[in-house]
Amino acid sequence: MNESLEREQAAALEMERRRLAQLVLRSMPDEGMRESRLPGLGFARANSTSSCVSSVYEPSLGFIVQGSKTLRLGDKKIVYEPLSYLASSVHLPVLGQVIGASGREPYLAIKLSVDPQEVTDLVIEMGDRAPTFDPDMPCPEISCGLCQAKMDLDMLDAITRLVELLDRPADAPILTPLIRREILYRALMGEMGPRMRKFALADSQANRISRVIAVLKNRFTEPLRVGDLAGLANMSESSLYHSFKQVTRMSPLQFQKKLRLHEARRLMLSEGLEAASASYRVGYESPSHFSREYSRMFGAPPRADVNKLRGEHRESA
């Protein structure tokens, strides 16, 4: 591609990005995160940089429109910049930090929740047209549950058209499923397509691990029996451990611990539970053990952390 054409394409991408940023700002006049009227479509805005925030990503596509952010999944770090998008193929506990944001140019992001069955159905329909992983390509993280790619003009146009449907409620019920499908198709046909495909194929290791993750998410309060999980995935315990760590960058025990602590934090914030009650609810037998692990993960003991979060919420309200 010659330099002149590259400049034209870069200019077109930037023009479309700015238009999308204005649409997101109209939907997000204030900081925070919120779901839109369209199924599975949400927005995030931050007017300043942030400290590390722990959260659990669901299967989704995330699009950076403005600003930048870092994500940490276990030992993996991703720098997430404008015109990039991220695919989370399974539920994953991550640490996120907004590193590029200001009052004049706030951090803006779009999240599109994805039903894994949608991806599987589309992969089956695409058949041989879907790109497959080339073993000669240097890609050691092919099985990681979190991957990043650059938006091209077609993907950016599709996302913009989806957000525009917020201003066209009469068209939204018919066009939303069509544009969602187009976005998934473009992701599958792009550079992250082989990764997404691995999680969609029923006989793949990545898909087996995704089923184990679904069980852990639904039963994280129960004692962890790796042998039972391995049987569910039709894998040996050592193979499960190795593959699980490839996908999540952590062991099954670490994964379960993070899910428990996230849920305990939610119970204290949303339902007003005391730390001891929350710890028992999520499967801890010792409140002191819970408090130590909570402090290591969130940087403060349960009561201090929850009081701080409540104070931040009152200030932003």
Secondary structure, DSSP 8 states (H G I E B T S, - for coil): --HHHHHHHHHHHHHHHHHHHHHHHHH-SSSEEEE-SSTTEEEEEESS----EEEEE-SEEEEEEESEEEEEETTEEEEE-TTEEEEE-S-EEEEEEEEE--SSS-EEEEEEE--HHHHHHHHHHHGGGS----TTS--TTTT-SEEEEE--HHHHHHHHHHHHGGG-TTTHHHHHHHHHHHHHHHHHHSTTHHHHHHHH-TTSHHHHHHHHHHHHHHSTTS---HHHHHHHHT--HHHHHHHHHHHHSS-HHHHHHHHHHHHHHHHHHHS---HHHHHHHTT-S-HHHHHHHHHHHHSS-HHHHHHHHHHHHHHH-
